Amino acid sequence: MIRTLLTLILLLVAVPTHADPSDIAAAGRGVVRVVLVASNGETVQYVGHGSGFAVSPTLIVTNAHVVAPAREDGSMLIGVVPSEGASGFLARIVAVSPRNDLALLRLVDKGSVAPLTLFPGAIEDGAEVYAVGYPGNVDLAQGLSLAEIVEPQAAVKTRGYLSAGRSSRQFETLLHTAPIGSGNSGGPLLDSCGRVIGVNSFGTLSEGADSEFYFAVSPRELAGFLREAGVKPRLGAMPCRSLADLDRDESERAAGERAGAEAQARSQALASDRAQASAQRRAELAVIASRENGLALAALLLVGALAAGGTAALFELRGGRRNAWVAGGIGGAMLIGALVAWFARPSLDAIDERAAAALAQDHRSAPTSASTVGGGAMICVVDPARSRATVSDVADVSLNWTSEGCVNTRTQYGLADQQWSRILVPNEEATVSVNSYDPAARVYKVERFLLPLEAMTAARAARSQYEAPSCGGGEDAARLLGADQAAIRAVLPASPNERLVYKCQVR
């Protein structure tokens, strides 16, 4: 029995979880409280509230039944209260579908909410899911007043599991076990990467009390509703992988690359040794051949000189002095030539010199590959096995890189710790992007951090402390930018919410 219990515990511990709390927290930025109030001009009366979530900076999805009182009473006000910020916003209904309990609101006041990403793929039975919203029983337990209810507050998050195969008969729904209460209606049901997979609508009842099973409007119903309303939401279809899994895979990949590099280095060293030996052998043969040729020429000239000397002596005996002088001169010249050929032979020490010269010539004649530079006009394609996308549409990236870190002739990258990067801190969107490029590997990487208001404010403050240089400043400007960007990195979390890794190729 004890052994069986230990086995079960080990199995539970070994089950991998892909949920990242930072993803659910980041998604919470786009969840709002939808408040209905009635006013007669003198007093304001709280009618009720539900939840909702942004599909664009100014468009909010909620349940139709949440805003039904406002449809019946045109004087009723609809307020949208985000999870963070200074205040809420007024909103109006722009589309409603009672059939599948969906409604779409547009912000009337000047303001915006971070939009969530919808997952358009199939959801596995038993998948981990999260419900995010504003259950009224939490407000009641806290003793919140009406004034406090309409102030920005963090949404409540609960976890459960999907139970596929059961749907309501009125419209397509997802059955799950992430607890929701009155006030959660209209809030999102999220997957482990913080993407919307449904809209929480209602729960089952047991003896008049909420039970542990709940229904969310399916993503197919939501997609059809948004399509009819002319809304194109942000979609994220990549599989949900944890950064821990990616980091582990990256470590294994890096280890494999190091092993491959070491093997290649050994192979190159062996090839270099073989080339050195071959060059040495060629030089040795060349020097030996030169020495033998010099020796043969000297011997030939010496034989010729002796023959010419004998001929001169013969002419001298026969009284042909003039011919004797001619033959003697030829013999003398041939003797001098023999001596020159003998002493001009290359020495054995020339073998090493000729071998070095041959290797240098081989290196000069070897073609230089452009891929070792990593620059030029490229097209970069995402590598799904190395990427984790939670909020972004994945598309190819055009990249024109120069050796000084200039991208697309207008954006200078900073250089720090031998890495090229540019940190983007927008004034509107609450997302910091760290874009980097590795010229040696031709790998372009985008890491995005979905930050709460306080962290985003700190990142913007750090960014305001320096002016990014234009392209053309050289390596000194790139290193200065790299040092300046360190202040932004200091306020970022240890891990991003999403990582996109692109492999680049020259066009």
VOGU-3710 file (C-alpha; in Angstrom, 3 decimals, decimal comma):
1> mirtlltlil> 0,000/0,000/0,000  2,781/2,423/0,971  4,693/1,519/-2,183  1,609/2,183/-4,309  1,078/5,552/-2,610  4,699/6,557/-3,216  4,388/5,553/-6,869  1,297/7,734/-7,278  3,061/10,674/-5,639  6,042/10,303/-7,956
11> llvavpthad> 3,754/10,159/-10,968  2,003/13,334/-9,876  5,312/15,095/-9,336  6,566/13,969/-12,743  3,553/15,365/-14,612  4,825/18,457/-16,445  2,880/21,683/-16,079  2,960/24,261/-18,828  1,156/26,972/-16,876  3,201/30,073/-16,190
21> psdiaaagrg> 1,699/32,358/-13,520  3,125/35,371/-15,334  1,033/34,524/-18,419  -2,190/34,386/-16,424  -1,228/37,576/-14,592  -0,453/39,276/-17,912  -3,821/38,201/-19,303  -5,434/39,729/-16,218  -4,449/43,166/-17,544  -7,060/42,758/-20,265
31> vvrvvlvasn> -9,885/41,563/-17,963  -12,373/44,201/-16,793  -15,324/44,572/-14,485  -18,502/45,579/-16,344  -20,618/47,677/-13,982  -24,248/48,768/-14,512  -25,549/51,793/-12,611  -28,823/53,703/-12,731  -28,938/57,431/-12,152  -31,830/59,849/-11,809
41> getvqyvghg> -29,550/62,851/-11,946  -29,224/63,146/-8,198  -28,406/59,678/-6,933  -26,558/56,705/-8,410  -27,828/53,217/-7,794  -25,696/50,103/-8,291  -27,569/47,591/-10,459  -25,020/44,835/-10,790  -21,820/43,829/-12,483  -20,207/41,142/-14,576
51> sgfavsptli> -16,812/40,636/-16,178  -15,391/41,112/-19,648  -12,154/41,181/-21,600  -10,617/43,294/-24,338  -10,313/42,026/-27,917  -8,910/45,396/-29,030  -7,777/48,412/-27,012  -11,356/49,836/-27,091  -13,599/46,767/-27,616  -14,782/44,598/-24,722
61> vtnahvvapa> -16,472/41,179/-24,913  -18,926/40,198/-22,174  -22,127/38,160/-21,758  -25,399/39,367/-23,216  -27,147/38,739/-19,923  -24,706/41,036/-18,130  -25,835/44,077/-20,165  -29,466/42,998/-20,604  -30,746/45,534/-17,997  -29,032/48,352/-19,892
71> redgsmligv> -30,723/47,271/-23,119  -34,102/47,457/-21,400  -33,377/50,806/-19,728  -31,627/53,217/-22,057  -30,806/55,616/-19,221  -28,675/53,047/-17,462  -24,909/53,587/-17,622  -22,331/50,900/-18,413  -18,918/51,282/-16,844  -15,794/49,326/-17,724
81> vpsegasgfl> -13,301/49,136/-14,860  -9,844/47,717/-15,769  -7,608/45,822/-13,384  -5,118/48,663/-13,091  -4,939/52,375/-13,734  -6,553/55,458/-12,248  -10,217/55,017/-13,168  -12,776/53,237/-15,306  -14,428/54,211/-18,565  -17,947/54,554/-19,851
91> arivavsprn> -18,952/52,146/-22,612  -21,844/51,487/-24,955  -23,217/48,330/-26,554  -22,246/47,913/-30,208  -23,317/44,285/-30,785  -25,307/41,700/-28,862  -26,272/38,084/-29,467  -28,673/36,703/-26,815  -28,722/33,360/-28,630  -25,211/32,528/-27,469
101> dlallrlvdk> -25,020/35,041/-24,604  -22,399/37,364/-26,117  -22,174/41,141/-26,249  -19,597/43,640/-27,493  -18,943/47,008/-25,841  -16,946/49,985/-27,068  -15,246/52,431/-24,736  -16,797/55,880/-24,936  -14,188/57,723/-22,900  -10,641/58,161/-24,081
111> gsvapltlfp> -8,848/55,103/-22,782  -7,641/51,645/-23,670  -7,289/48,137/-22,265  -4,603/45,578/-23,163  -6,269/43,151/-25,621  -6,113/39,413/-25,071  -5,161/36,800/-27,655  -7,633/34,122/-28,765  -6,556/30,530/-29,326  -8,265/29,184/-32,481
121> gaiedgaevy> -7,092/25,584/-32,192  -8,609/22,485/-30,619  -8,502/22,222/-26,827  -7,587/18,845/-25,388  -9,879/17,104/-22,945  -8,494/17,476/-19,417  -6,425/20,539/-20,296  -5,636/22,971/-17,516  -7,755/26,147/-17,751  -8,115/29,383/-15,808
131> avgypgnvdl> -11,181/31,541/-15,161  -10,497/35,241/-14,623  -13,068/37,780/-13,503  -14,784/39,581/-10,658  -16,959/37,254/-8,544  -19,321/39,211/-6,332  -18,836/36,921/-3,338  -15,210/38,117/-3,116  -16,393/41,741/-3,097  -18,912/40,847/-0,403
141> aqglslaeiv> -16,308/39,095/1,716  -14,061/42,138/1,451  -16,916/44,463/2,327  -16,350/46,692/-0,707  -18,513/49,774/-1,118  -19,948/50,950/-4,438  -17,163/53,509/-4,707  -14,567/50,802/-4,227  -16,227/48,435/-6,712  -15,824/50,986/-9,508
151> epqaavktrg> -12,136/51,463/-8,724  -9,491/49,425/-10,651  -8,692/46,175/-8,856  -6,918/42,963/-9,777  -9,146/40,253/-11,195  -9,670/36,958/-9,367  -8,096/33,894/-10,966  -9,146/30,274/-10,462  -7,825/27,049/-11,953  -9,587/23,957/-13,192
161> ylsagrssrq> -9,687/21,441/-16,005  -11,619/21,104/-19,210  -14,210/18,350/-19,494  -14,851/17,957/-23,220  -17,792/16,195/-24,794  -20,584/17,956/-22,873  -22,234/21,129/-24,170  -25,412/23,051/-23,463  -28,226/22,587/-25,989  -28,834/26,300/-26,560
171> fetllhtapi> -25,344/26,994/-27,975  -21,911/25,381/-28,056  -20,135/25,570/-24,727  -17,115/24,190/-22,901  -17,589/22,389/-19,605  -14,841/23,026/-17,044  -14,077/23,004/-13,336  -12,398/26,410/-12,819  -14,643/27,907/-10,110  -16,673/30,999/-11,033
181> gsgnsggpll> -19,384/32,862/-9,162  -21,953/35,538/-9,776  -19,993/38,415/-11,317  -17,629/36,182/-13,322  -20,095/36,142/-16,230  -18,478/37,486/-19,373  -14,930/36,921/-18,146  -12,466/34,840/-20,162  -11,616/31,174/-19,819  -7,878/30,931/-20,512
191> dscgrvigvn> -5,491/28,195/-21,509  -2,143/27,730/-19,770  -0,524/30,390/-21,961  -3,122/33,019/-21,069  -5,033/32,818/-24,368  -8,821/33,016/-24,493  -10,535/29,698/-25,198  -14,026/30,635/-24,033  -16,311/33,162/-22,345  -17,595/32,126/-18,927
201> sfgtlsegad> -21,399/32,192/-18,917  -23,062/30,096/-16,219  -22,654/27,214/-13,794  -24,678/24,160/-12,915  -26,973/24,195/-9,891  -27,307/21,636/-7,147  -30,023/22,151/-4,521  -30,026/25,882/-5,230  -26,266/26,378/-4,822  -23,446/26,742/-7,315
211> sefyfavspr> -21,727/23,410/-7,997  -18,268/22,695/-9,263  -19,070/22,493/-12,993  -19,242/25,578/-15,194  -19,959/26,455/-18,815  -18,118/28,843/-21,114  -19,193/29,993/-24,572  -17,010/28,043/-27,021  -14,283/29,717/-29,108  -16,193/28,824/-32,280
221> elagflreag> -19,265/30,729/-31,048  -17,045/33,655/-30,039  -15,210/33,707/-33,377  -18,500/33,759/-35,312  -19,871/36,564/-33,151  -16,759/38,713/-33,621  -16,696/38,021/-37,343  -20,300/39,218/-37,710  -19,408/42,326/-35,701  -16,488/43,062/-38,047
231> vkprlgampc> -13,847/42,503/-35,388  -10,530/40,805/-36,150  -9,118/39,679/-32,814  -5,514/38,821/-32,143  -4,976/35,091/-32,693  -2,271/32,799/-31,355  -2,293/29,279/-32,775  1,111/27,943/-31,731  1,200/25,075/-29,219  1,438/26,175/-25,597
241> rsladldrde> 4,924/25,332/-24,362  6,506/26,417/-21,120  9,676/28,474/-21,079  11,180/25,830/-18,814  10,727/23,274/-21,584  12,210/25,662/-24,143  15,154/26,510/-21,896  15,828/22,811/-21,336  15,674/22,164/-25,081  17,929/25,161/-25,716
251> seraagerag> 20,458/23,834/-23,206  20,422/20,434/-24,902  20,689/22,079/-28,319  23,585/24,272/-27,129  25,315/21,212/-25,673  24,823/19,409/-28,964  26,197/22,398/-30,865  29,213/22,563/-28,554  29,827/18,860/-29,083  29,430/19,337/-32,807
261> aeaqarsqal> 31,765/22,344/-32,756  34,353/20,366/-30,811  34,053/17,480/-33,272  34,366/19,909/-36,154  37,387/21,528/-34,506  39,001/18,118/-34,120  38,189/17,324/-37,728  39,588/20,653/-38,857  42,713/20,109/-36,758  43,141/16,673/-38,307
271> asdraqasaq> 42,581/18,111/-41,771  45,078/20,879/-40,986  47,644/18,323/-39,828  47,066/16,335/-42,993  47,373/19,468/-45,100  50,556/20,395/-43,272  51,985/16,916/-43,837  50,924/16,996/-47,476  52,472/20,432/-47,979  55,599/19,264/-46,202
281> rraelavias> 55,800/16,197/-48,440  55,213/18,251/-51,593  57,861/20,735/-50,546  60,284/17,911/-49,748  59,740/16,282/-53,124  60,068/19,636/-54,870  63,332/20,431/-53,090  64,719/16,937/-53,746  63,721/17,242/-57,387  65,392/20,668/-57,581
291> renglalaal> 68,535/19,353/-55,944  68,630/16,340/-58,277  68,049/18,555/-61,312  70,806/20,900/-60,166  73,138/17,958/-59,615  72,307/16,486/-63,021  72,816/19,859/-64,736  76,135/20,391/-62,927  77,293/16,911/-63,915  76,208/17,449/-67,515
301> llvgalaagg> 77,959/20,797/-67,694  81,071/19,301/-66,069  81,148/16,500/-68,630  80,698/19,102/-71,357  83,493/21,217/-69,876  85,814/18,200/-69,831  84,920/17,359/-73,408  85,480/20,968/-74,471  88,854/20,978/-72,670  89,885/17,792/-74,435
311> taalfelrgg> 88,844/19,235/-77,766  90,830/22,415/-77,042  93,920/20,325/-76,239  93,488/18,364/-79,456  93,224/21,574/-81,485  96,312/22,910/-79,746  98,335/19,793/-80,708  97,247/20,106/-84,305  98,178/23,785/-84,475  94,673/25,118/-84,516
321> rrnawvaggi> 95,226/27,714/-81,851  92,139/29,719/-82,675  89,866/26,707/-82,459  91,640/25,664/-79,303  90,786/29,050/-77,703  87,145/28,744/-78,755  86,843/25,211/-77,380  88,651/26,271/-74,217  86,266/29,214/-73,751  83,251/26,967/-74,157
331> ggamligalv> 84,725/24,517/-71,694  85,425/27,285/-69,187  81,896/28,608/-69,477  80,465/25,148/-68,989  82,676/24,657/-65,943  81,436/27,914/-64,433  77,843/26,844/-65,228  78,436/23,533/-63,482  79,710/25,321/-60,402  76,704/27,706/-60,437
341> awfarpslda> 74,265/24,792/-60,842  75,938/22,963/-57,981  75,886/25,851/-55,507  72,441/27,090/-56,632  70,748/23,851/-55,610  68,139/24,456/-52,822  69,276/23,387/-49,388  67,371/20,958/-47,228  66,385/23,883/-44,976  64,230/25,216/-47,860
351> ideraaaala> 61,766/22,339/-47,348  60,116/24,054/-44,341  60,030/27,439/-46,104  58,373/26,016/-49,210  55,838/24,063/-47,118  54,796/27,254/-45,260  54,501/29,158/-48,541  52,321/26,386/-50,026  49,951/26,435/-47,029  49,693/30,229/-47,178
361> qdhrsaptsa> 48,817/30,010/-50,851  46,114/27,413/-50,104  44,570/29,703/-47,474  44,595/32,681/-49,846  42,912/30,713/-52,598  40,181/29,234/-50,311  36,802/30,938/-50,923  35,418/33,112/-48,114  31,817/32,259/-47,219  29,427/35,186/-46,728
371> stvgggamic> 27,645/33,214/-44,011  30,562/33,828/-41,641  29,702/37,527/-41,699  25,986/37,178/-41,021  24,976/40,370/-42,795  23,068/41,497/-45,840  19,402/41,401/-46,792  17,732/38,361/-45,228  14,348/36,800/-44,675  13,840/35,353/-41,194
381> vvdparsrat> 11,379/32,494/-40,589  10,197/31,494/-37,126  11,416/28,184/-35,726  8,354/26,682/-33,946  10,471/24,158/-32,049  12,381/26,975/-30,343  9,546/29,494/-29,978  6,717/30,283/-27,601  4,052/32,690/-28,879  1,306/33,792/-26,505
391> vsdvadvsln> 0,186/37,193/-27,804  1,754/37,772/-31,201  0,883/36,892/-34,756  3,798/34,943/-36,200  5,012/36,185/-39,578  8,274/36,222/-41,531  10,625/39,114/-40,772  12,742/41,013/-43,301  16,136/41,875/-41,852  18,997/43,818/-43,386
401> wtsegcvntr> 22,020/43,630/-41,092  25,346/45,459/-41,218  28,509/44,649/-39,314  28,051/47,795/-37,194  24,665/46,605/-35,891  22,377/48,648/-38,113  19,044/46,984/-38,959  17,091/47,894/-42,072  19,234/51,044/-42,495  17,448/52,870/-39,644
411> tqygladqqw> 17,613/51,016/-36,292  20,881/50,832/-34,362  21,367/47,807/-32,090  23,366/47,976/-28,882  26,365/45,770/-28,146  26,865/44,337/-24,658  28,545/41,104/-23,558  29,215/40,343/-27,239  25,466/40,335/-27,970  23,566/42,668/-30,288
421> srilvpneea> 20,127/43,799/-29,084  17,596/46,614/-29,166  15,014/47,091/-26,401  11,731/48,675/-27,461  9,583/50,404/-24,830  6,393/51,801/-26,425  4,422/54,614/-24,838  1,012/53,062/-25,537  1,271/49,275/-25,443  2,178/47,729/-22,080
431> tvsvnsydpa> 4,752/45,400/-23,619  8,556/45,602/-23,683  10,283/43,825/-26,570  13,923/42,741/-26,513  15,039/42,100/-30,092  18,436/40,476/-30,609  20,493/39,119/-33,490  23,368/36,649/-33,584  25,328/37,276/-36,829  27,419/34,121/-36,496
441> arvykverfl> 24,368/31,839/-36,278  22,039/34,107/-38,310  19,441/33,835/-35,547  17,007/36,672/-34,833  15,126/36,541/-31,526  12,228/38,535/-30,101  11,373/38,276/-26,404  8,282/40,104/-25,131  7,520/41,011/-21,529  3,868/41,750/-20,703
451> lpleamtaar> 4,268/44,058/-17,734  1,900/45,431/-15,107  1,487/49,189/-14,911  4,112/49,731/-12,197  6,832/47,769/-14,024  5,902/49,369/-17,354  6,196/52,820/-15,802  9,660/51,925/-14,479  10,727/50,652/-17,917  9,537/53,870/-19,575
461> aarsqyeaps> 11,382/55,934/-17,000  14,619/54,028/-17,688  14,127/54,443/-21,434  13,683/58,204/-21,095  17,177/58,558/-19,627  19,017/58,134/-22,941  18,753/58,931/-26,621  19,232/55,968/-28,958  21,893/56,703/-31,599  21,247/56,629/-35,316
471> cgggedaarl> 22,976/54,169/-37,600  26,532/55,008/-38,598  27,981/55,790/-35,174  30,299/52,807/-35,232  31,085/50,299/-32,512  31,540/52,962/-29,815  27,942/54,143/-30,262  26,720/50,534/-30,249  28,535/49,794/-26,981  27,171/52,975/-25,390
481> lgadqaaira> 23,623/51,966/-26,351  24,251/48,484/-24,946  25,278/50,023/-21,615  22,268/52,380/-21,582  19,834/49,518/-22,186  21,078/47,712/-19,076  18,881/49,996/-16,953  15,777/48,685/-18,731  16,878/45,073/-18,402  17,211/45,620/-14,645
491> vlpaspnerl> 13,439/46,231/-14,271  12,356/43,319/-16,484  11,364/39,903/-15,070  13,822/37,044/-15,308  11,789/35,345/-18,058  9,706/36,784/-20,904  6,095/35,884/-21,600  6,879/34,989/-25,166  9,953/34,104/-27,179  10,092/33,968/-30,961
501> vykcqvr> 13,253/32,535/-32,522  13,813/33,113/-36,236  16,316/31,479/-38,589  17,546/33,947/-41,203  18,699/33,260/-44,751  20,116/35,574/-47,382  17,558/36,460/-49,999
//
